[in-house]
């Protein structure tokens, strides 16, 4: 998830938010926030000490991964189809590794 977050930050760094439509601008802001929150959720899942805590963190991480993927798809024109496909595949791979 750290690599995905770094990739998103790198892609978003080159985007001039002032030139975006209001909906796209909102998606970009949302993606920045969701990327950080998702990384933290995945980290919490990995560091869980009990099965109960792991299941709770897995549920939160999966939910946030889905939100991040939807936000990336919504902001697709900002990234381009190749980046959207790659990011979606990476997020699905992370999600498949969570219980």
N, C-alpha and C positions, 0 to 999 in steps of 0.2 A: 504494500500500500504506500510505502514511502516513495517508491519509484514512480507510482502513478501520480501521487501528489506533486512530486518534483516536475514531472512531465506536464501536468496541468498548469503549474505555476509558470513554467517556461513558455507554454503556449499563450497563456493569458498576459504575460509580460509584453508580448508583441501586439496586443489588441489595444486600440485606442477607444476607450469606453465612451468618449464624447461623440464619436461618430456612429454609435450604435443606436438602434431603435430602443425605445423604453423597455420593451419586453426582453430583448436580447441583453440589455444592460442589467436588468434585474437577474437574468439567468447567470450572467458572468459573476455578479456579486454572490449569488447563491452558490455557485460552483466553488468559489474560493472558500467560503465558509464550510460547505459540505465536505470538501476535500480534507480539511483539517479535522473536522469532527469525525469523519469516517476513519481516518488514520488512528485517531485516539480510541475509537470503538474497537478497531481490530487489535490494537495494542492491548487494551483491557481484556479482550477475549484471550489473547495469547498468554497473558500474565495471570489469568484466573487460577485460583488455588483450589477451589472446590468445583465439583461437577455442577452444582446448582448455580454458582456464580458464572461458570462457563456457559451454561445454557442461556442465562439471562443476557450475558454480553453477546452471545452469538445472535440472539434474536435482534438486539439493538443494532449490531453491526450489519446484519443482512438488510434490515429495514433502511438503514442509512445508505448502504451500497445501492439499493434500488432507487432511492431518491437521487443520488448522485448520477446514476446512469440516466435517469429520466431528464435531469437538468442538462446533462451533456447532449442528449438527443435534441432537446429543445433549443439549445444554443448551437446546433449543428452548423449553420451557416458561418458562424464565427470561426470554427475550427477547420472545417473541410471534411469531406467524407472519409478520407483515409484515416485521419486522426480520430474521428468519431468511432470508426470501426475498431481501431486498435485499442482505444480506451475502453470501449464496451467489452471487448474480448478480455482485456486484463481484469476488469471489474468482475466479470462472470467467473473467471478463473479463481479470483480471490474468494468469491462467494461460494464456489464449489468446495473450497478447502476448509470452510467453516462448517462445523457440524450442523 
